[in-house]
Amino acid sequence: MPSFTVFKGTKDGYPKKSITTRPDQLKGDQVYTRITASGLCGTDLHFKHVDMVLGHEGIGVVEAVGPEVKDLKKGDRVGWGYEHDCCARCRECLKGNECYCPERAMYGDADLDQGSFGSHAVWREAFLFKIPDGLSDEAAAPLQCGGATVWNALRAYDAQPTETVGVMGVGGLGHLAIQFAAKMGCRVVVLSGSGAKRDEAIRLGAHDFIVTDQMELKPTFKLDRLLVTTSSMPNWDLVLPLMAPGPLGIASGNLVIPYPPLLQAGITIQGSVVAPRRLHRQMLDFAALHKITPVIETFPMTEEGIREAMQKLEKGDMHFRAVLKN
């Protein structure tokens, strides 16, 4: 197996081309994959100064398989996301929630010599996902993390088609959450800081759009659940009165929330990470069936292309999702 090109974070934050070499012989269920496309996630910006290979929303074509590979063959299209391995024996793994395994191998903590920014990678078959024919490489790439994250927030916590689902933020995650919730049959209410993305949110499947820059919010329907896809916390004094009793998804950051409306409405606060494999596979099939695709901008998989994409994302100028193409 030859050495392959990768792109690593650097002290100055501008990814540089490097080389990774793996053993000549594949072991166990290892799969050697030629990368065709990679999504760019906000998490990648967190590691741009670290001496590690960047990227975790990968799509590629199988070029070789190890002796214990059972289902994949040369030429298959596959994807991978944030998690690369788990112990397969703890309680969470046995429950099918390996994304919470205490020995999980995750992006940024393991396999630092490879990622999805590069020409090739070697991953376990157990953590690769066949890409349905109905999804292009470019469309499938952001689903490996962004899509899986919002799908998990809906499916793992039993969203029902009779519910009204609020989506806060129309961005890289929010625009996917709108599509998934709408195609699941939910009434979708979008909350945004301005009305600039109203038309696009409606086109993606939203039924109602609320601008949050006002003294009081008056939705037509109470929200059964709210997915917070923004990077900053909302004004909870405004938002909590919108909620019917039920779950509330939370973004990153310290959580400070007023007690009375939380208690009086019996609101549940739920954290969520990326999807376990069973839900990840389900998400890809659902997206292909219902033609759910991210809105993307494409860039070449080069030092210049990666730098341009990362700078645009960091400035907040990206139109939802970036995809790097080989």
Secondary structure, 3 states (H helix, E strand, C coil): CCCEEEEECCCCCCCEEEEECCCCCCCCCEEEEEEEEEEECHHHHHCCCCCCECCCEEEEEEEEECCCCCCCCCCCEEEECCEEECCCCCHHHHCCCHHHCCCCEECCCCCCCCCCCECEEEEEHHHCEECCCCCCHHHHHHHHCHHHHHHHHHHCCCCCCCCEEEEECCCCCHHHHHHHHHHCCCEEEEEECCCCCHHHHHHHCCCEEEECCCCCCCCCCCECEEEECCCCCCCHHHHHHHECCCEEECCCCCCCCCHHHHHHCCCEEECCCCCCHHHHHHHHHHHHHHCCCCCEEEEECCHHHHHHHHHHHHCCCCCCEEEEEC
